[in-house]
Amino acid sequence: MTAAEPVPVRNAIESARRVFEIESAAVASLADQLGVDFERAVQHLLQSKGRAIVCGMGKSGIIARKIAATLSSTGTPSFFMHPGEAYHGDLGMVTPEDTFIAISNSGETGEVLRLLPFLVENRNFLVAATGNTNSTLATAADCHLDVAVRVEACPLQLAPTSSTTAALAMGDALAIALMEARGFKPENFARFHPGGALGRRLLNRVEHEMVSTNLPVIDEQAGVMAVLHAITNSKLGLALVRAGSEWAVITDGDLRRAVEKFGPVFFERTAADLMTRNPAGVAIGTRMQDALTKMESQRISALLVFDGDDLVGIVKK
């Protein structure tokens, strides 16, 4: 059995560029399609004591999931609801205070339309995002967000491409408008992303991340081999030197500079000859954001952490 001959790809770059042009034009046109309903939707969500429930079927459902995730991470409690699952019991999660956001390009998606009687009876505020202002879903909604596109990027006009991009962009616009209206700050964002880099910088304190045990402490009379051993074993890239009532450090950089300075007699030196006195430090309770900023401004990779006059740890970038 022989391997299949590779199929030549012709005009791939031109095809990609055409997609970008069509979809960017579709998104740009949304600005002219905005109206008072967008403002009403934002105002209602700001005043609502409930959650935003985002619903869609198929490709629109995938977009709805992303919009729900964006809303949740920017201060608007939200979750995705599959319309099929909603019709078979998940509507029990919907309270009258919740705002229902339904996405359907045609505005005639059967699975979504079947939810309308419940939403009316439950007195839910309905925001519809469709490409057809005269559709059943659009006319039933309290607010309609027009996400109509002139043409899909799919040359067969079958695969949702420009239309899903437009719906996604409208969802982003809604989330950002709410975020700005609430005065949402980086600290708020970090609370919902504690595992990310921003969460680390804004939420954590130095005591949450510092190394506080088995610190590489040596005497200032220690020889070079003892210094090298302390730095290597600590894996912190430095050794701590107790110099009287003060602290000093010896870093990898200090060692390199000492080799250049002392040359052949380098191994005859002691820690006192290599160390940097009065190293940079911070107090326990300092935010990681401030500690990292200090390290970046001073071009260093570690800070000593003090509790009053007591050295309690080392924090690294």
Helices and strands as residue ranges (DSSP letters): H 12-33, H 36-47, E 52-56, H 59-73, E 78-81, H 83-87, G 90-93, E 99-103, H 110-113, H 116-121, E 125-130, H 136-140, E 143-146, H 162-181, H 186-191, H 197-203, H 206-209, E 217-219, H 224-234, E 238-243, E 246-251, H 252-262, G 263-268, H 271-274, E 276-277, E 281-283, H 288-298, E 302-307, E 310-316
